[in-house]
């Protein structure tokens, strides 16, 4: 009796495990959408870091420029201005990169939704 219950429960468990894996399989559209979304998230994170680095560079440049003005050192002042300008450029590039990453993430979401719709349509057609 116990053996038959164990066999039956193992058979049901195996069936449930195998059928669950088939139901969770992603379509190509979903997989591509997820991949694009993950890549967009990673790019956005990198862009945020780049923006922060640019802001820090700009801040250092302002301080250096101020110190150069205060001490009357024209070279230090000019170096501060260059650093500030470079920091602004790096920050702007980071913002642009972040915007592109957000667009990539949105495209990934759209592709994933299209994949889900196609999968549902295929399942409904197979059910009929």
C-alpha positions in Angstrom: 0.0 0.0 0.0 2.7 2.4 1.0 4.8 1.5 -2.1 1.9 2.1 -4.4 1.3 5.6 -2.8 4.9 6.5 -3.2 4.9 5.4 -6.9 1.7 7.3 -7.5 3.0 10.4 -5.8 6.3 10.3 -7.7 4.5 9.8 -11.0 2.2 12.8 -10.2 5.1 14.9 -9.1 7.1 14.1 -12.3 4.0 14.9 -14.5 3.4 18.2 -12.7 7.1 19.1 -13.0 7.3 18.3 -16.7 4.0 20.0 -17.6 4.9 23.1 -15.5 8.2 23.5 -17.4 6.4 23.5 -20.8 3.9 26.1 -19.6 6.7 28.4 -18.5 8.6 28.2 -21.7 9.2 31.7 -23.2 8.6 32.5 -26.8 11.4 34.1 -28.9 9.7 37.5 -28.6 9.6 37.3 -24.8 13.2 36.1 -24.5 14.4 38.9 -26.9 12.3 41.5 -24.9 13.8 40.3 -21.6 17.3 40.4 -23.0 16.8 43.9 -24.4 15.3 45.0 -21.1 18.2 43.7 -19.1 20.7 45.3 -21.4 18.8 48.6 -21.1 18.9 48.4 -17.3 22.7 47.7 -17.4 23.3 50.6 -19.8 21.1 52.9 -17.6 23.2 52.0 -14.6 26.4 52.7 -16.4 25.0 56.0 -17.7 24.1 57.1 -14.2 27.6 56.3 -13.0 29.0 58.3 -15.9 26.7 61.3 -15.0 27.9 61.1 -11.4 31.5 61.1 -12.6 30.9 64.1 -14.8 29.2 66.0 -12.0 32.1 65.3 -9.7 34.6 66.4 -12.3 32.7 69.6 -12.9 32.6 70.2 -9.1 36.4 69.7 -8.9 36.9 72.0 -11.8 34.8 74.8 -10.2 36.8 74.4 -7.0 40.1 74.5 -8.9 39.0 77.6 -10.9 37.9 79.3 -7.7 41.2 78.5 -6.0 43.1 79.8 -9.1 41.2 83.1 -9.0 41.7 83.5 -5.3 45.5 82.9 -5.5 45.9 84.8 -8.8 47.3 81.7 -10.5 46.1 81.9 -14.1 47.3 78.4 -15.0 45.3 76.9 -12.2 42.3 78.9 -13.1 42.5 77.8 -16.8 42.9 74.2 -15.7 39.8 74.5 -13.5 37.8 75.9 -16.4 39.0 73.0 -18.7 38.1 70.4 -16.0 34.7 72.0 -15.5 34.0 72.0 -19.2 35.1 68.4 -19.6 32.9 67.4 -16.6 29.9 69.1 -18.2 30.6 67.2 -21.4 30.9 63.9 -19.6 27.7 64.5 -17.7 25.8 65.4 -20.8 27.1 62.3 -22.6 25.9 60.2 -19.6 22.5 61.8 -19.8 22.3 61.0 -23.5 23.4 57.4 -22.9 20.8 57.1 -20.1 18.0 58.3 -22.5 19.1 55.7 -25.1 19.1 53.0 -22.4 15.5 54.0 -21.3 14.4 53.7 -25.0 16.1 50.3 -25.2 14.2 49.2 -22.1 10.9 50.4 -23.5 11.6 48.6 -26.8 12.3 45.4 -24.8 9.0 45.8 -22.9 7.1 46.2 -26.2 8.9 43.1 -27.7 8.1 41.1 -24.6 4.4 42.1 -24.7 4.2 41.2 -28.4 5.8 37.8 -27.6 3.3 37.2 -24.9 0.4 38.1 -27.2 1.8 35.8 -29.9 2.2 33.0 -27.4 -1.4 33.4 -26.1 -2.7 33.4 -29.7 -0.8 30.3 -30.5 -2.1 28.5 -27.4 -5.7 29.5 -28.2 -5.3 28.3 -31.7 -3.9 25.0 -30.5 -6.7 24.6 -27.9 -9.4 24.9 -30.7 
